[in-house]
Amino acid sequence: MQNRPSRRECCMQILQAERIRVQREGLGQLYAHEEKFNRLGTECQRGQGNLNEEILYSNRDCPIFNMRTKVRKDLTETG
């Protein structure tokens, strides 16, 4: 006869698996936002003509600036 897990043990295993799945999804979203934020930053630096300097402007009319601001907000909410 095999030792079968109790109903409680099964429920605990299912809950643990669900927690892990939710954490992985959250990390995936966080990494996607970080990647987008960094990519947009690089694009801003290219617009300045120098990839080694910090981004110097904060022009609210700039679509890249606006996208980076939104992604920064998403990162704050996700992280």
matplotlib code that plots the C-alpha trace (Angstrom):
import matplotlib.pyplot as plt

x = [0.0, 1.3, 1.5, -0.8, -0.6, -3.5, -5.9, -4.3, -0.9, -2.2, -3.8, -0.5, 1.4, -1.1, -0.9, 2.9, 2.9, 0.5, 2.6, 5.7, 3.8, 2.6, 6.1, 7.6, 4.9, 5.6, 9.4, 8.8, 6.8, 9.5, 12.3, 10.3, 9.7, 13.4, 14.5, 12.2, 13.3, 16.9, 16.3, 14.5, 17.4, 19.9, 17.7, 17.7, 21.5, 21.8, 19.6, 22.0, 24.9, 26.7, 26.1, 28.5, 26.8, 23.8, 20.5, 20.5, 17.0, 13.5, 11.5, 7.8, 7.1, 9.6, 7.8, 10.8, 10.8, 7.1, 7.5, 10.4, 8.3, 5.4, 7.7, 9.4, 5.9, 5.1, 8.4, 7.5, 4.1, 5.5, 8.5]
y = [0.0, 3.4, 6.3, 8.9, 12.5, 13.8, 16.3, 19.0, 18.2, 18.3, 21.7, 23.0, 21.8, 23.4, 26.7, 26.7, 26.0, 28.9, 31.2, 30.3, 30.9, 34.3, 35.3, 34.3, 36.3, 39.3, 39.0, 38.6, 41.8, 43.6, 42.5, 43.5, 47.0, 47.4, 46.3, 48.8, 51.6, 51.0, 50.7, 54.0, 55.5, 54.4, 55.9, 59.2, 59.1, 58.5, 61.5, 63.5, 62.1, 60.5, 57.1, 57.7, 60.7, 60.8, 61.8, 65.6, 66.7, 66.2, 67.6, 66.6, 67.0, 64.2, 60.9, 58.9, 61.0, 60.3, 56.6, 56.4, 58.3, 55.8, 52.8, 54.3, 54.5, 50.9, 49.8, 51.5, 49.8, 46.4, 46.4]
z = [0.0, -0.9, 1.5, 0.0, 1.1, 3.2, 1.8, 3.9, 2.5, -1.1, -0.4, 1.0, -2.0, -4.4, -2.4, -2.5, -6.2, -6.8, -4.7, -6.7, -10.0, -8.9, -7.7, -11.0, -13.0, -10.8, -11.4, -15.1, -15.2, -13.1, -15.3, -18.4, -17.0, -16.0, -19.5, -21.1, -18.8, -19.6, -23.3, -23.3, -21.3, -23.9, -26.6, -24.7, -24.5, -28.2, -28.8, -26.7, -28.7, -25.8, -24.3, -21.4, -19.9, -17.6, -19.2, -18.9, -20.0, -18.7, -21.6, -21.0, -24.7, -25.5, -26.1, -24.8, -21.6, -21.2, -21.7, -19.2, -16.7, -17.1, -16.9, -13.8, -12.2, -13.3, -11.7, -8.5, -8.4, -9.5, -7.2]

ax = plt.figure().add_subplot(projection="3d")
ax.plot(x, y, z, "-o")
ax.set_aspect("equal")
plt.show()
